[in-house]
């Protein structure tokens, strides 16, 4: 897009830098905002491009646009998973559209754990507030910051036997936010890791997105063994000599038969 800068002389601009006409409208059809970037876009479309690589992509769900926000008492239009932007941000940050600040969430978290520490159902009990990608949330419990599963385990089963004991899930759904006290128990780190293997929730081997080898290649390397120099195997499979040696000696991928 051929543009020229308004209020800036060519001498003031660096050589090779595109001049921007900040009085021109955005080049996106239907947008009447003013251009701010050399790509011919307004600030909104430029920020979309920075976030997603597509200047037309918005976080708003266009299928919901115009429908009322599902938060009680809100008359704004929705567009963010059924909420208006304000209530969507509250749900994203605090887990509840009616919570205004973190202090409100703190009290709600403690009360929720206290109430449900006596829960007797056998189904998984979902944590209703904000959580990280691993399904766990940090909460303030009895004056200390800890994870929600650990706080629930303390409330339901008392203090841990030692500081090294962890809140372990028997259901295997800790990563989805289960906080059923009947699914929680105190376990040593070794016992907790064994649970992860049993439930298939531990990331190892080719489940790690940076892994260069898979189970089939590791079995091939062990079958070849020392009949081929480790240097040649390392070059063949694109890994280091040390990696090959660790596999053959079963110091890595030791769980693989």
C-alpha positions as CSV (number, residue, x, y, z in Angstrom):
1,X,0.0,0.0,0.0
2,X,1.6,3.3,-1.1
3,X,1.3,5.8,1.7
4,X,3.0,8.9,2.9
5,X,3.5,10.2,6.4
6,X,1.6,13.2,7.6
7,X,3.5,15.8,9.6
8,X,6.9,14.1,9.0
9,X,9.3,15.2,6.3
10,X,11.3,12.6,4.3
11,X,14.5,13.9,6.0
12,X,13.1,12.9,9.4
13,X,12.5,9.3,8.4
14,X,15.1,6.6,8.4
15,X,16.3,5.3,4.9
16,X,14.2,2.4,3.7
17,X,11.4,3.0,6.3
18,X,7.8,3.0,4.9
19,X,6.0,6.2,5.5
20,X,2.5,5.9,7.0
21,X,-0.5,8.1,6.2
22,X,-2.2,8.1,9.6
23,X,-5.2,9.9,8.1
24,X,-6.1,7.0,5.8
25,X,-8.7,4.4,6.8
26,X,-7.8,0.8,7.6
27,X,-7.5,-1.4,4.5
28,X,-9.8,-4.1,6.0
29,X,-13.2,-4.0,4.5
30,X,-15.8,-2.5,6.7
31,X,-13.3,-0.9,9.1
32,X,-13.2,2.8,9.3
33,X,-10.4,3.1,12.0
34,X,-7.2,5.0,11.1
35,X,-4.1,3.3,9.9
36,X,-1.3,2.9,12.4
37,X,1.0,0.3,10.7
38,X,2.9,0.1,7.4
39,X,0.7,-3.0,6.6
40,X,-2.3,-0.6,6.2
41,X,-4.2,-1.8,9.3
42,X,-5.6,-0.1,12.3
43,X,-4.4,-0.9,15.8
44,X,-7.1,-3.6,16.4
45,X,-6.3,-5.6,13.2
46,X,-2.5,-5.1,13.7
47,X,-2.8,-6.5,17.3
48,X,-4.8,-9.5,16.0
49,X,-2.0,-10.2,13.5
50,X,0.6,-10.0,16.3
51,X,-1.3,-12.5,18.5
52,X,-2.5,-15.0,16.0
53,X,-0.8,-14.3,12.6
54,X,-4.2,-13.5,11.1
55,X,-5.4,-9.9,11.2
56,X,-9.0,-11.1,10.7
57,X,-9.1,-13.6,13.6
58,X,-10.7,-12.4,16.8
59,X,-11.0,-14.2,20.2
60,X,-14.7,-13.3,20.0
61,X,-17.1,-16.1,19.0
62,X,-19.0,-14.5,16.2
63,X,-21.8,-17.1,16.4
64,X,-22.7,-15.8,19.9
65,X,-22.5,-12.1,19.0
66,X,-25.7,-10.3,19.9
67,X,-27.0,-12.8,22.3
68,X,-27.3,-11.7,26.0
69,X,-24.5,-12.4,28.4
70,X,-25.4,-15.5,30.5
71,X,-24.1,-13.9,33.8
72,X,-27.0,-13.1,36.1
73,X,-28.1,-9.5,35.9
74,X,-25.9,-8.6,32.9
75,X,-27.6,-7.0,29.9
76,X,-24.5,-6.7,27.8
77,X,-24.1,-8.7,24.6
78,X,-22.1,-11.9,24.7
79,X,-19.4,-13.1,22.4
80,X,-16.9,-14.8,24.6
81,X,-18.2,-18.4,25.4
82,X,-21.6,-17.0,26.3
83,X,-20.3,-14.1,28.4
84,X,-19.7,-10.4,27.7
85,X,-16.0,-9.5,27.7
86,X,-16.0,-8.3,31.4
87,X,-17.6,-11.5,32.8
88,X,-15.5,-13.7,30.4
89,X,-12.3,-12.2,31.9
90,X,-13.6,-12.8,35.4
91,X,-14.3,-16.4,34.6
92,X,-10.9,-16.8,33.0
93,X,-9.1,-15.2,36.0
94,X,-11.2,-16.3,39.0
95,X,-13.4,-19.1,37.8
96,X,-16.6,-17.2,38.6
97,X,-18.3,-14.3,36.6
98,X,-19.4,-12.6,39.8
99,X,-16.0,-12.3,41.5
100,X,-14.5,-8.9,41.1
101,X,-11.1,-9.3,42.9
102,X,-8.7,-11.9,44.0
103,X,-9.7,-11.4,47.6
104,X,-13.2,-12.5,46.9
105,X,-11.9,-15.6,45.2
106,X,-9.6,-16.4,48.1
107,X,-12.5,-16.6,50.5
108,X,-14.7,-18.6,48.1
109,X,-11.9,-21.1,47.6
110,X,-11.4,-21.7,51.3
111,X,-15.1,-22.0,51.9
112,X,-15.6,-24.4,49.0
113,X,-12.8,-26.7,50.2
114,X,-14.2,-26.6,53.8
115,X,-17.7,-27.5,52.6
116,X,-16.7,-30.3,50.2
117,X,-14.0,-31.9,52.4
118,X,-16.9,-34.1,53.7
119,X,-18.1,-35.0,50.1
120,X,-19.2,-38.6,50.0
121,X,-19.8,-39.1,46.2
122,X,-17.7,-41.5,44.2
123,X,-17.7,-39.4,41.0
124,X,-14.9,-36.9,40.3
125,X,-15.5,-33.5,41.9
126,X,-14.5,-30.7,39.6
127,X,-12.7,-27.6,41.0
128,X,-15.0,-24.7,40.0
129,X,-12.4,-21.9,40.0
130,X,-9.6,-20.9,37.8
131,X,-6.8,-23.4,37.3
132,X,-3.6,-23.8,35.3
133,X,-3.0,-25.9,32.2
134,X,-2.3,-28.9,34.5
135,X,-5.8,-28.6,36.1
136,X,-4.3,-27.4,39.5
137,X,-4.8,-24.1,41.2
138,X,-2.9,-22.3,43.9
139,X,-5.0,-21.3,46.9
140,X,-4.4,-19.7,50.3
141,X,-5.1,-22.3,52.9
142,X,-4.7,-21.6,56.6
143,X,-2.4,-18.7,55.9
144,X,-0.1,-20.5,53.4
145,X,-0.2,-20.7,49.6
146,X,-0.5,-24.3,48.4
147,X,-2.2,-26.3,45.7
148,X,-5.9,-27.0,45.8
149,X,-5.5,-30.8,46.0
150,X,-3.1,-30.5,48.9
151,X,-5.4,-28.1,50.7
152,X,-8.3,-30.5,50.2
153,X,-6.2,-33.4,51.4
154,X,-5.3,-31.5,54.5
155,X,-9.0,-30.6,55.1
156,X,-10.2,-34.2,54.6
157,X,-7.3,-36.3,55.9
158,X,-5.3,-34.1,58.2
159,X,-1.7,-32.9,57.9
160,X,0.7,-35.0,55.7
161,X,3.0,-37.6,57.6
162,X,6.1,-35.7,56.3
163,X,6.8,-32.5,54.3
164,X,7.7,-34.7,51.3
165,X,4.3,-36.4,51.1
166,X,2.2,-35.4,48.2
167,X,-1.6,-35.3,47.5
168,X,-2.1,-38.2,45.1
169,X,-5.2,-39.0,43.1
170,X,-6.5,-42.6,42.9
171,X,-8.8,-41.7,39.9
172,X,-6.0,-40.4,37.7
173,X,-7.9,-37.2,37.0
174,X,-5.8,-34.7,39.0
175,X,-4.8,-33.0,35.7
176,X,-8.5,-32.3,35.0
177,X,-9.1,-30.6,38.3
178,X,-10.7,-33.4,40.4
179,X,-10.9,-32.5,44.1
180,X,-13.0,-35.4,45.4
181,X,-11.5,-36.0,48.9
182,X,-12.3,-39.7,48.5
183,X,-10.0,-39.8,45.5
184,X,-7.1,-38.1,47.4
185,X,-4.6,-39.6,49.8
186,X,-1.1,-38.8,51.1
187,X,1.6,-40.6,49.1
188,X,5.4,-40.5,48.8
189,X,6.8,-39.0,45.6
190,X,7.7,-42.5,44.4
191,X,4.1,-43.7,45.0
192,X,2.7,-40.7,43.2
193,X,5.0,-41.3,40.2
194,X,3.9,-44.9,40.2
195,X,0.2,-43.7,40.1
196,X,1.0,-41.5,37.0
197,X,2.5,-44.5,35.2
198,X,-0.5,-46.7,36.1
199,X,-3.0,-44.0,34.9
200,X,-1.0,-43.1,31.8
201,X,-0.7,-39.4,32.7
202,X,3.0,-39.1,32.9
203,X,4.8,-37.6,29.9
204,X,7.7,-39.7,28.9
205,X,9.3,-41.2,25.8
206,X,7.7,-40.1,22.6
207,X,4.9,-38.3,24.5
208,X,7.4,-35.4,25.0
209,X,7.1,-33.1,22.1
210,X,10.8,-32.5,21.8
211,X,11.7,-36.2,21.7
212,X,13.8,-37.3,18.6
213,X,13.2,-41.0,19.2
214,X,10.1,-43.2,19.5
215,X,9.6,-46.6,21.0
216,X,10.3,-48.4,17.7
217,X,13.6,-46.6,17.2
218,X,14.7,-47.3,20.8
219,X,14.0,-51.0,20.3
220,X,16.0,-50.9,17.1
221,X,19.0,-49.3,18.9
222,X,18.9,-51.9,21.7
223,X,18.6,-54.8,19.1
224,X,21.6,-53.5,17.2
225,X,23.4,-53.0,20.5
226,X,27.2,-52.9,20.4
227,X,27.5,-54.4,16.9
228,X,27.6,-50.9,15.5
229,X,29.7,-48.1,17.0
230,X,27.7,-45.7,19.1
231,X,29.0,-42.8,17.0
232,X,27.5,-44.3,13.8
233,X,24.2,-45.0,15.6
234,X,24.1,-41.4,16.9
235,X,24.6,-40.1,13.3
236,X,22.0,-42.4,11.9
237,X,19.3,-41.5,14.4
238,X,20.2,-37.8,14.8
239,X,21.1,-37.9,18.5
240,X,24.3,-37.8,20.6
241,X,26.7,-40.7,21.3
242,X,25.8,-40.3,25.0
243,X,22.1,-40.7,24.3
244,X,22.8,-44.0,22.4
245,X,24.9,-45.3,25.3
246,X,22.3,-44.4,27.9
247,X,19.7,-46.3,25.9
248,X,21.8,-49.4,25.4
249,X,22.7,-49.5,29.2
250,X,18.9,-48.9,30.0
251,X,19.7,-45.7,31.9
252,X,17.2,-43.9,29.7
253,X,13.9,-45.4,28.3
254,X,14.4,-48.0,31.1
255,X,10.6,-48.5,31.3
256,X,10.5,-49.7,27.7
257,X,10.7,-53.5,27.3
